[in-house]
């Protein structure tokens, strides 16, 4: 049983809360006048008569812009601005300084050095301060909208991945019944036509089983729960098992293997077997001459490499995106387009790399692995 995540998406029509504007001034009349000027349906005005009160409000509220009076007792506007810049929570808040002093370049430079985005002199024109605050409020609301969209997108992706995991998990049981019934038909004393039908059902069921396995792997990768368990293993042994199975699955394809050097290493044998199986199956499907060549190379001290080649050619435009998921939209395929993506992710989880190229009339897939993979790795490959 797979449970759906309990987190809920933000409703698409959820209204944005009014943006907070902080006004700091030690003169009560100034606070009242500024609040009356700036308050609206989209703006909530926070007022403080000292730097200490302002810091308390900043700890509790997300602020779109702060209007700071320069001349205040105990803590002036410049000191408050420096404290705001020193905290990650408030470092990004735009600051507009307000002052009744005559224009002084040194004073202005001090304000901008403290982090001001603007410096206004009293008496302040209402339309000027209103216009400037409106700009920062709109920017703040845009950031809020982006955060909401990101949250909704993350929830949708999480739900899709969970549904994918549920679907593939629950499909295994009925598919196993179909496979057993097809196998039973092949063993029964039936007509050749019926036996052919059973064989077709068996092949289709096996193909569906591979797709389900790929979807489960894709779900694990995208959910960040891919784990590898490295252990001392011989790549030659793993490859031989994969090739023997591939020869049975593709009786019309000649699969030849060569090896050189020491192929012992430390890696997850099951995952690397799946890597090799996907590469060989892909080559067998597209081999123009029905021949697949597998080369294992352990001559390098710290690296193991595998090449799988077949006669054919990959469109040059597709090569850079060959290891992306769901390439069916880019290139005609009889599968989901996940096989090579899973290859690349499993290899990356081992600290290795995957590549593909056209060379002298052949498609050559190459996998390079560190001889000794990290002892404990998990999560989504990058």
Long-range contacts (C-beta under 8 A, 24 or more apart in sequence): 2-162, 2-165, 2-166, 2-169, 4-159, 4-162, 4-166, 5-158, 5-159, 5-162, 7-155, 7-158, 8-155, 9-151, 9-152, 9-155, 9-156, 9-159, 10-148, 10-151, 10-152, 10-155, 12-152, 14-148, 16-141, 16-144, 16-145, 16-148, 17-44, 17-144, 18-42, 18-43, 18-44, 19-43, 19-44, 19-64, 19-137, 19-140, 19-141, 19-144, 20-44, 20-45, 20-46, 20-61, 20-62, 20-63, 20-64, 21-45, 21-46, 21-63, 21-64, 21-65, 21-66, 21-67, 21-133, 21-137, 22-46, 22-47, 22-48, 22-54, 22-57, 22-58, 22-61, 22-63, 22-65, 22-66, 22-67, 22-93, 23-47, 23-48, 23-66, 23-67, 24-48, 24-49, 24-50, 24-51, 24-53, 24-54, 24-66, 24-67, 24-68, 24-69, 24-72, 24-77, 24-80, 25-49, 25-67, 25-69, 25-72, 25-98, 26-50, 26-69, 26-71, 26-72, 26-73, 27-69, 30-69, 34-67, 34-129, 37-126, 37-129, 37-130, 38-129, 38-130, 38-133, 42-137, 42-141, 43-133, 43-137, 50-74, 50-75, 51-75, 51-76, 51-77, 51-79, 51-80, 51-83, 54-80, 55-80, 55-83, 58-84, 58-87, 58-89, 58-90, 58-93, 59-89, 63-90, 63-93, 64-93, 64-94, 64-136, 64-137, 64-139, 64-140, 64-141, 65-93, 65-94, 65-95, 65-96, 65-133, 65-136, 65-137, 65-140, 66-93, 66-94, 66-95, 66-96, 67-96, 67-98, 67-129, 67-133, 68-95, 68-96, 68-97, 68-98, 69-97, 69-98, 69-99, 70-97, 70-98, 70-99, 70-101, 70-107, 70-111, 71-99, 71-100, 71-101, 77-111, 77-114, 78-110, 78-111, 78-114, 81-111, 81-114, 81-115, 81-116, 82-114, 82-115, 84-115, 85-114, 85-115, 94-136, 96-120, 96-129, 96-132, 96-133, 98-122, 98-124, 157-222, 161-219, 161-222, 161-223, 164-215, 164-218, 164-219, 165-216, 165-219, 165-223, 167-215, 168-212, 168-215, 168-216, 168-219, 169-216, 171-208, 171-212, 172-209, 172-212, 175-205, 175-208, 175-209, 175-212, 178-205, 179-205, 179-206, 179-209, 206-249, 207-335, 210-281, 210-335, 211-335, 211-336, 211-338, 214-335, 214-336, 214-338, 214-339, 214-342, 215-336, 215-338, 217-274, 217-338, 217-342, 217-345, 218-325, 218-338, 218-341, 218-342, 221-342, 221-345, 221-380, 221-381, 222-380, 223-380, 224-378, 224-379, 224-380, 225-378, 225-379, 226-345, 226-346, 226-349, 226-378, 226-379, 226-380, 226-381, 227-377, 227-378, 228-267, 228-268, 228-271, 228-346, 228-349, 228-350, 228-373, 228-377, 228-378, 229-268, 230-266, 230-267, 230-268, 230-350, 230-372, 230-373, 230-374, 230-375, 231-266, 231-267, 231-268, 231-269, 232-264, 232-265, 232-266, 233-264, 233-265, 233-266, 233-267, 233-269, 233-272, 234-263, 234-264, 234-265, 235-263, 235-264, 235-265, 235-267, 235-272, 235-296, 235-298, 235-304, 235-306, 236-263, 236-296, 238-269, 238-272, 238-273, 238-276, 239-276, 239-294, 239-296, 239-306, 241-273, 242-273, 242-276, 242-277, 242-280, 243-276, 243-280, 243-294, 245-277, 246-277, 246-280, 246-281, 246-284, 246-292, 249-281, 249-284, 250-281, 250-284, 252-290, 253-284, 253-287, 253-290, 253-291, 253-292, 254-290, 254-291, 254-292, 255-280, 255-284, 255-291, 255-292, 255-294, 256-291, 256-292, 256-293, 256-294, 257-293, 257-294, 257-295, 257-296, 258-293, 258-294, 258-295, 258-296, 259-295, 259-296, 259-297, 259-298, 260-296, 260-297, 260-298, 260-299, 261-297, 261-298, 261-299, 261-300, 262-298, 262-299, 263-296, 263-298, 263-304, 264-298, 264-371, 265-298, 265-304, 265-369, 265-370, 265-371, 265-372, 265-373, 266-371, 266-372, 266-373, 267-304, 267-350, 267-369, 267-372, 267-373, 268-350, 268-373, 271-346, 271-349, 271-350, 272-346, 272-350, 272-369, 274-342, 274-346, 275-306, 275-342, 275-343, 275-346, 275-347, 275-367, 276-306, 276-308, 278-339, 278-340, 278-342, 278-343, 279-306, 279-308, 279-340, 279-343, 279-365, 279-367, 280-308, 281-339, 282-308, 282-339, 282-340, 282-365, 283-308, 283-309, 283-310, 283-363, 283-365, 284-310, 285-334, 286-310, 286-312, 286-363, 287-311, 287-312, 288-312, 298-371, 300-371, 301-371, 302-370, 302-371, 302-372, 303-368, 303-369, 303-370, 303-371, 304-368, 304-369, 304-370, 304-371, 305-366, 305-367, 305-368, 305-369, 306-366, 306-367, 306-369, 307-364, 307-365, 307-366, 307-367, 308-364, 308-365, 309-359, 309-362, 309-363, 309-364, 309-365, 310-362, 310-363, 311-361, 311-362, 311-363, 312-361, 312-362, 312-363, 313-358, 313-361, 313-363, 314-356, 314-358, 314-363, 316-358, 319-356, 319-357, 319-358, 322-356, 323-354, 323-356, 340-365, 343-367, 344-381, 345-380, 345-381, 346-381, 348-381, 348-382, 349-377, 349-381, 350-374, 350-377, 351-377
